[in-house]
Amino acid sequence: MNIKYKFELLEKELDLFSVQINQTFLWERIRISVFREIAQKKGRGQAHTQKDKLKDYVHGFGLWLKNIIHRNPYFTGEHNFLFIGHQRRKLEEDGYWWDIYCDPIHEQGKLDYIHLEMPYLLSHRIPAKTENLRYLELIKYGGTLQQKLGLRSPSLPDDIISQLRDVEAEIRRRFDVEVDIVLEAREALHIRNITLPWYERLLERVNPEVVVVLVSYENKTLIEACKRKEIPVVELQHGVIHDHHFGYSYPDDKIKTTFPDYLLTFGAFWNENTRFPIPDDRIIPVGYPYLEEQLDRYDDIEPSEQLLFISQGTIGRELSQFALKVHEDDRVDHEVVYKLHPGEYDRWEIEYPWLVESDIQIIDESEPPLYRLFAESSAQIGVGSTAVYEGLCFDLQTFVFEADDADVLQPLVEDGTASMVRDIDELARQLGSSATNQFDHERFFKSDSVANILEELVRIRDTQRVKR
């Protein structure tokens, strides 16, 4: 049985969604981290790189001190909208680092906003495109400092500890791995206890009518603070959402107290394939602004017979070995290009030595841009990446390589938009044919996205004003 299905069965049989401590539902706080740890220990997740923790703590403390003066969010005034952006920015041709999800909205809209950002890998990319930008080190590293000092440490009742130990035993029996659920719970509650007052003070300072977030499952405590103050939270979709994504998909009879009030998706397709813990009328297709911009930018490029591999750290070994076989097979007349995920850039030469020894074109940096590669290619192959959906917008013949996480792209296979391939024979037989259906761009990525997003944000703001 697939590891995701086994995990869902564990949740259901042990009734984990009902576990509470002082009215805080515990499982929704640790669900994703527990699954990731299980997957990683089963060899189905991305391995964690070793870090110098002491060095990181010292660096983080330095950022915390700097944030007292530089881009301090508590020094700002009141704003109608508070954005929590995506900390992984992208360098664009204008020389600025863009938040590709929020900056197109800021550029074209006239919203009264403040944009807040967590550090990424202990730094912020500069110069940033975003105006009215503040940093959140005071909360992130201030929380870490208090946690290390043991301040506001949570107390777990004996019956809860006993219940969590039973969960550990079941994980050991069903997955044959060790996961310290009690530790996970303590750490999650500790971070919540420390940061919740800071978020509440921030909301009091900014007094927003609407809060907009990316990656809601990384902002659970902020969302709790918003709900306490009756401020609606809107999430902008940032990647693949599927029926086994544990940040979004919940059993039909379960709620998630730290889920946003609204979810603005790329298109109607994403609304149909997941069991969201909010009403359907609050899941609204709006489009993907950055993708629209890139489609316009590379519209005049003529594609060649090029097969683009879209890599991910979780399946990189299998996919890269398959790419080498394809490259060396005489039946394939396409040029093979292997596009690494940014998380693989600094380690692929160690983990995929067969690629180092080959003459495959390896893209291990942000140039050329992914969208240019799409425009230059005639076909693509991947496993579970958002990029595969984006590549379809460039009319690429699309293949899904059968591996762990291929179920993410299964809807494309089921409706004939993509073909599942298990070996070189299947790929060689189909590559270059026109057997797949025409991609319904509008269903996956609704057009006029910025206008759609602005319309929904203003509508939600106006609804909130009536309530107030």
N, C-alpha and C positions, 0 to 999 in steps of 0.2 A: 504494500500500500504506500502511496506517495506520502512523503513526510508531512506535507501540509494537511492532508486529510487526516493523518494520524494525530496531528496536533489539534485539529478541530474536534476530533472525537474525544480526546483527553479533556478539552475544555467542557464539552457537553456532559460527559459522564461524571466529572468531578464538580460540576456546577460552579465553575471558577468565577463566573461573572457576578455571582451573588456575594462574594467575600468583601466585607466592609470593615473599616477601622475608623471610628468616629465620623461616620457618614461619607467617608472617602472610599470609593470603589477601587479596590486594590488591583485587580487583574488588568483593568484598562491602562493602569500606570506602567505595568511591567510586561504586558503581553508581547510587544514587538521585541524587546530586548531578550526575553526568554527564548522566543522562537529563533532569533538570530544566533544565540549561543548554542542552541541545540543543532541548528543547521551547520554552524561552523565546526562544531566538534564531530559532526557526521561527515565532514569533508564536503559539504554542499553550500558553504558560505565563504565569503572572502576572508582570508586569514588576516589577523591583526598584525601590523608591523610593530616591532619592538621600539619603545620610546624611552628616552631618558626622562623619567617622571620628575626628578628633582629639577632638572633644567627647565622643564615645561612649567612647573609651579613657580619658579623664579621669574620666568618670562611673563607668565600670566599675572603675577603680582605687579610687575612693571607696567603692564597694560592697564591694570586696575587703577594704579596711581595716576597714570597719564589721563585716564578717562575722567578723573575728578575735574580736570581743567579743559581737556580737549574733547569736544563733541559730547559733552555731558547731557544726557537726555532730560535730566531734572532741571536744567537751566532754560528749557524751552517754554514757550507760552502755550495757550490753548489752540487746538486745531480740530477741524471737523472730522478728519480722517487720520487714523494712526496705522501706518503700514509696518509690518515686521517682514523685512525682505529676505531674500535668499542670499546667504553669505558667500556662496561660490559665484563670483562675478566672472564676466567674460570680456576680454580685451577686444575692442572693435576697431575698425579702420580709422576712426576719428581720434584714436589715441586714448580714449577713455575706457575705464572698466565699467561695464553695464551690468545692472541687475536685469537680466533679459526678461523677467516676468513682470517687473513693476515699472521700469524706466519708460517703456513705450506708453504706458498709461500716464505717467507723470508728464511726459513730453507733449502729448496731444491733449491732455485734459487740463482743466483749470480748477482742480480740487484744492481745497485748503488742507494740506497734509503735512505730517511729520513722518519721516522714514527712519526706522530703527534697524540696526544690523548687529548680529552676533559676529565675533571674529571667526575666520576660517583658517585653520592650521596656525593659530596664534598670530594672525595678522589680518589686516584689511588691505584690499587692493586699491591703490591710488595711482593716478587721479580717478575718482569715482564720478560717473556721469550724474548720479543722483544729487539733486539739490535738497536743501533742508534735511541733511543727513546727520543722525546721531548714532553713537555706539552703545552697546549694552554690556561692556565689561564690568561695570559697577555691580550689575546683577549676577552675571555669570561667574566672575572670579571672586566677587565678594561672597557669593554663596559657597564657592569652593573653600575659601578661607574659613568661614564660619563652620562649615562641615568638618574640616580638619581639626578645628578647635573643639568640636563636640557640642556646639551650641544648637539648641532647639532639636536635640536628638529625639526621634520618636520612640515610643514605648509600645511594643507589640504584646498583646495579651497572650497568655499561655495557650488558650484554645486556638487562637489564630496561628501561633507558631506550630502547634501540633498539626493543624490542617495543612500548613505549608510544607511541613516535613513529609506528610503523606503524598503531597504533589511531587516532591523530590523523588520519593520512592517509586511512584508511578512512572516518572520520566526515566528513571534508571531502568525500570523493567521494560518499558515500551521502546525506548530509544537506545538503551545501553550507553548512556552518557551521564555524567554528574553535573548537575546545575544547582547552585546554592540559591534556592528561591527565597529563603529567609533574608539572606544578604541583599538580594535584588530588591525585596520589599522595603527593607530598612533604608537603603540608599535612596530609593525613589521617594519615600515619604519624607526623608530628611531634606532632600532638595526642595520638595514641595513646601515644607514648613519654613524653610529659610527664605525662599524666593517669593512666596505668595505675598507677604507684606510689602516687598519692594515693588512688585507689579501693581499692587493696589495703590501705592503712593504715586507711581508713574501715571496711572489712569486718572487719579485725582488732579495731578498737575496738568496733563494734556487735555483732560475732559473731552475725549472724542465722542462723536455720535456713532461712529462705526469703526471697528478694528478689522484690518485686512491682514491675513497671514498666509504664508507659504508653509507647507509641511506641518499641518496641524498636530500630528502625533509627536512632534518635537517641541510643541508649545502648549502642552496640557495645562501647566500651572497658570500661564497667562490667560488661557481660555477660562479657567475656573475663576480667576479674578474678574474677568469681563462679565461672566454670568452673575457673580455676586453683585456687580454694579449695574446689571441689566443693560449692558452695552452689547449690541449684536456683533457677532464675529462672522466674517466672510472669508472663506478660503479660496485662493486661486489654484487651480490644478497645476502641478508642476511636472508630472511624469505619468507613467503607466499606472492606471488603477484597474484592478482585476478582482475576481471573486475570491481570491485567496491572499489579498493584500491585507495584512492584519492591522494596518492603520485605518482602514476604511470599511472593510467588509465585516459585518456582524450578523450573527444569527437573527432570524426574523423577529423573535420575541425579546431581543436584548436591546438595551440602550447603551449609549456611551455619554456619560455626563460631561466629558471634556471634548466633545465633538463640536465643530463650528455650527452656527445657526444656518448658514447658507454655504453651498459649495458651487462655485462657478467652474464648469467643466469646459474642455476643448470643444466638445460636440455631443450630440445626442447619443452616439455610440457608447460613451463612457457612463452615461446614466443607466444604460440597460443591462450592464454586465456585473453589477455589484449590489450587494444587500446593504445599503447605507442605513445608519441608525438615525436618520432624520426623514421627514416626509418628502415624498417625491417632488412636490411643488417648490421645494427649497433647493433642489438640485437643478441648476439652470445652465444650459449650454450657451456659451458665449464666444468661443474661439480661442486662438493662441496668437497674440500679436506678433511675437518675435518670428514665428514661423512664416506668417504672412509677409513680413518685411523681407525675409530671406528668399522667399519664392520670387518676389519682385526683383530682388538684386541679381539673381542668377538666371533670370528668364531667358537671356540671349545666348546661353552656352549650349553647344551641341554635344550630346552624349556620344561616347565611344563604347566599343565592346569591352567593358570593364566590369568586373564582379567585385563588389565592395563587401568585405566582411566587417560586421559590427561586433566588436569584442566587449566582454564584460569580465570583471575579475572573478566572478563566481564560476564561470564556465570557460575561462580563457584557455586553459590547458587543452581541453577537448577540441574547442573550436579552432585553435591555432594549429593543432596537429592535422585536423581535417583540411584546413586551408593549404597546408603544405602538400597534402595528397592531391588536392585539386590543381594546384600550381604545377605539379609534376606530371599530371595526366594528359596524354596527347589528345584525348577526345575533347578537352576543354580549350576552346580557342579564345577565351576571354582573358584579359590581363587581370591578375589577382592583386587587389590592394587590401591590406589588413589595417583597419583603423582601430587603434587601441583606445580603451576608456581612459580618461585622465587619471583615474586611480591606479592604472597599470604603467604609466609613463616611466616611473623611477624604478621599476622592478622587473619589467618584462624580459630583459636580457638574462636575468638569473633564472626566472621561472619558466621561460620558453626558449631554451638554448637552441632548439631546432630552427627557430626563426632567425636567430643570429647567424647561423651557418648557411641559411638559404639566401636566394636573391629576390625574395618577395619584397615588394615595396611596403615598408612598414611606416605608418603614420603615428609617431610617438610625441607629437606636440600639437599645439592648437593651429598650426599652419601646415597645409592649407586647411581652411575651415571645413567642417563637416558638410555644410550645405553646398559648398563648391564641389566636394567629392560626390555628393548626390547628383548634382547637375551634370557632372562629367561621366557618370556611370549609367549602365543600362540594366544592371541587376544588383541585388543585395541579398545578403544572408545573415541572419542573427538568431538569437534565442529568446530573449525576453526584454529587449531594450525599447524604450520610448522612441529611439532613433529609427527603428524599423518602421513604425507608423509614420514618422515624418518623411522617410524616404519614399513611401508610397505616394506622397504628394508630388514627387518628381517623376511619377509614372514608371518607377523601377519594377521590373519583374522581381518578385519577392519570394524568398525561400526561408523556411524555418528549420533550423538544424535540430534534430531530435536529441535533446539532452535535458538535464534537470532545469526546471523553470520554463521549458518550452510551452507549458500550458498557458503561460501569460499571453502568448500569441495564437492560442488555439482558435479563438473566434475568427481570425483571419483565414485560417485553414478551413474552418467549417463552412464559411460562405464563399469559398473559392477564390478569395483575394490573394492568398498565398498558398504555397505548396510545402508540405512537410517532406524533408529528405533525411534519410538515415545513412546513406552511403554515397560514394562517388558515382556509382552506376545510375542511381535515381537522379542525381543532379545533372550529370552529363546528358542524360536522355531528355531532360526538360529544359535545360538552359537555352535560351534563345527562342523558345516557342512562344505562342501567344494564347496559351490555354487558359490563363487566369482571367477572372472577371475584371471589369473596369472598376477602379477604386472610386468609391463615393466620397469625394473630398468633403463635401458639406456635412455629411453625417459624422465624420470623425473630427473635422476641424471647421467649425462654423466661420463663415466669412464676416467681414466688418467687425472684427473682434474688439478693437479699442472702443468703438462706439457702443457696442453691446455691453461691454464691461462698465463703461461710464454710466450708461443708462441704468443698469442694475444697481450700481453703488449709490447713485443719486436717489433712486426709488427707495432703497433700503434706508437711506438717511432720512428721507422725507417721512417714511413710515415711523421711524423712531421719533422724529420731532412731534408727530401727532400723539404718540404715546406719552411723551413727556409733558 
